[in-house]
Amino acid sequence: MTELSAKLFHPDNWSTVTMSRKWTGKIPPEAGVYVLKENENIVYVGETGNLRERMNDLLDSRHHTVRRTIGEKLFSKTEGFKKATTKEKFPDHIEKLVNNHITDNLKVAYLEIPLGRKELEEFIEATISKDQRLNKRGKRKKK
């Protein structure tokens, strides 16, 4: 896990999040693990069967918990705020604020990993301090 984590966190692996399908089109449609950092602190880790589709999800508050968590944490006191759900986005002005926050503050790194994604995700998640974490859930239960 340490070797995979080192590859994932390599300085050349980080890029700015651009809120567009053009940006997500450059991401491979392969299985992998991705991390988001803000101010050099890891704030989110996720694993997915398709990195491109998951980054597309980051464009829509209904499809990614990171967007909903950012909106709630940073903009819940903004006039006209209404909580986003998996069925409904934030109001347009909140969506714009969330988009701006993501593009201005978050960086993403990803690594294609066909097997062992969950284990790497949990390995990294354990290193994120709870006050900085945008992940909502904890460690997954074994089936």
N, C-alpha and C positions, 0 to 999 in steps of 0.2 A: 504494500500500500504506500509506503514511503516513497518508493521510486516513481510510482504513478502520480502521486501528489506533487512531487518535485517537477515532473514534466508539465503537469497542469498549471502549476504556479510559476513556471519559467517567465521571466520578464518579457520575452518576445511573444508570449502567448496572449497578452492582454490587448483588448481593443475597446474603443468607445462604443457604446450602444447607440445606434442610429435608428430612430423609430420609423423604419420604412421597409417595405417588402424587397426593395433593391438590396438593402443591407442583409436581410435574412436570406436572400437568394444566394449569397456568397458562402453561407454556412452549409457544411455537408449534411445530407439527409441520412446521417448514420447515427447509430446508438452511441451514447456517451454520457459524460458528466460535465456539468458547467457550474461555474462559480461567478458570483457578482461581488465586487468590492466597492466600497465608498470610503474615500479618504484613507486609502491603504488598508482598511479593515474589511475582512471578509464578512459579508452580511447575509449571503444566501448561497446554498449549494443545492443542486438538483441533479437527478439522473433521468434519462429519457431514452426511449427507443428511437427517436428521430430528433436530432439537434435542431435542424432547420425548422421543423414544425413547432418545436418548443419555443424557439426564439420568435416565431410568428405569434405564438400565444402571448408573448410579452408585450405585443402591440395592443392588446385588448384586455380591459379590466375584468371582463367576464371569464377570461381564460387563464389568468395567472395571479396567484396569491400575492406575488411581489407588488404588483400594481395596487391591489386592494389594500395591502398593508401600508404602503407608502401613503396612499390617499388618506387612510384613517389616521395614521400617526402624525402626518404633517399638515393636513388640510381640513380636518374635521371641524375646526372652529371657523372656517371660511364661510361667509354668507352663501346660502344656497346649497350647502353640502348635503348630499344624500348618499348614504352608504351604498357601495357597489356590491353586487352579489354575482353568483355564477349565471344569473338570468338577466341582470340589468347593470349597465355601466354607470359610472359617476355622471353627474351633469357635465355638459360640454366644457364649462370653464374649469372644473376640477380635473377632467381628463387632460386638458392642456397643461395644467400645473404639474400633474403627475408625469406627463411626457417630458416637460422641461426639466424636472428634477432628475429623471432617469438619464436623459442625454447629457445633462450638465455635471452629474455627480457619480454615475455608476460606470464601471468598466466590467467587461466580461472576458472570461477565459473558458475554453472548452477543450475537451480531449475525447477523441473517438475511442470508445471502449466497448467491445461487443459483449464481454462477460465480466462480471464482478463490479458492475456499476453501483449497485445498492451498497455494497461493502465500502467502496471508496467514498460514496456520498456520506455514509454514516461516520466514517473515519474523519472526514473533513468537518462535518457538522459538529462533532464533539469538540472541535477547537474554537468554535465561534462563541463569543461571550453572549449571554442571553440578552443583555441590554442592546446589542447591536444586531441581533439576528432578525432577519425578515422571514425565515422559515416559520410556519405556524405550528407544524406538528413536531413531535419528538421522534425518537428512534422507533422504527417500525417493529411491530410484533412479528415473531416467527410463526409461520403456519404449521 
